[in-house]
Amino acid sequence: MLYVDELHGFYKSRVMIFLWVGLPALAILFRFIQANATSSTISFTVISALLVSSLAGTLSAVMISVSIINEKNRHVYELFLIRPIKRRDIIIAKFLSVYTCVAIASLLAVLAGVVADLLMGSNLSMSVLNNTGQSLEISLSMIAVACSAGTLIGVGSPSVLVGAILVIYGANQISVIPLIPTLLNLQYEAAFTIGIAIFVAVILLSAAVLLFDKQQF
Amino acid sequence: MTVRRALVSLRGVSKTYGPFRALDNVSFDINEGETFGYIGPNGAGKTTTMKILVGLISDFQGEVTIDGYRLPKQKDEVHKLLGYLPQNVAFQEWRTVDQALKTFGKLSGLSDSEVEARIPEILELMDLSDVRYKKISKLSGGMTQKVGLAQALVHKPKLLVLDEPLGGLDPLSRHQFKQLVLKLGREGATILFSSHILSDVQDVADRIGILNFGKIKQIGSLNELKQRFSASRVIEVLLSFASDQWQKLGAVEGIETAEQPSPGRVLLTLQSEIAADEAVDAIVKATVKLGIRVRGITLLSPSLDEIYFNYVRESKNH
């Protein structure tokens, strides 16, 4: 119930409106760059995933941490905590709602890229579809880690300024962890990427829940 | 006389923040159906007490039970019973009044159909029907406070905890809010109402607890507090004409101090051990002996302000 409630609040927030429009626009732009570039040692799939998810991840981490810090400082949670619900539900609902919104925005961005390809007369070969899938998987994994790091920072930070600095210099860096299997060209790259993302996100979220549980309002 | 059951019970409750003792051995009961006014200056420990009662503070010493459930152990049971309006009520900025009431109603255990039926009732009660679909962040302070009370009442709680509910309200909103609290009290709600504005508490409370420096200084109905205070405190002597002789009244047995706030009006503070009637007798004899012509002698019935300031001043001196 809290998840649906939070989702209701996030999907029409200003940052989300920017992401709903901005991410697909960026994806289309990257497709154009990809179409014009011919020599590169790094796959464009990786570059485009990195750029889109880095932006979406950073914004979602900022959004979630600022939202938690603001609500904490304004004592919004008091009205929730005096009701028969678990504290962890508040934090998990917040994470899931932001992640859902940003994940859908990323999905739309990738779809926009594909549509741009089709409109430009490209053939949707198996390789293009594979690259698209890989790009999406990396994006979603990085966003999951960024959101969970943002949640932890939000719970732990006393002020929006501290939170924003920690997100930019911390969450953003941590969010590239799921990219390691791709950069190392590991076998079962997809499974490793998703596995690492889930592992890191669960650790960070657990820390956030424990910290939130200890806090006094 | 009906003996009412204690719904809330605090026994020897203490709470420290580092070296600062916010509550020191606080004990009191709130009976079922009673409106209990909790007064004290800023920093006296009112909010700490309330946060302990609503389960927001779990690490404290002493015993707290609500309807037989012990805090913090049986917090979930207690949370089903209470409605809480914090000192600075705040909602997420995107929430409308309707969304807030739906969410908090459901989180308090109401079903979808119960919430749907309850929202129009509560909006009507709080005079909020016109702003049902408006964002709370766009409402005035008074309206936001009303939404705060609405969310506290939406699930018809057994105990209503209101922490400084009139703070920041204009006089009309204060009046409306107090009328509402009185109405809820008449309907049988048990209410804990804190304020540092004494007249607010005086208007709505059946009993009053005075808190200062984390300690309960007095508990009782307004009449009981007045009796306790006036029995040993101030006698007003109105002189027929101003006379320097008034200072000699300070030397009468049982009188602690004498002061003349305005010409012809003398206030005599009694020593705590002397009975008021004995003191009046001694004052009458002294005025006759001193040749002071007196128009009247009155045992002053103090206002809540005087009682309150007396206890607050007393504890500052100790």
Interface residues (C-beta under 8 A of the other chain):
Chain A: M1 L2 D5 H8 G9 K12 S13 E71 R74 H75 V76 E78 L79 F80 L81 I82 R83 P84 I85 Q216 F217
Chain B: K51 V54 G55 L56 I57 D76 H79 K80 L82 Y84 P86 N88 V89 A90 F91 Q92 W94 R95 Q99 T103 F104 K106 L107 S108 G109 Q151
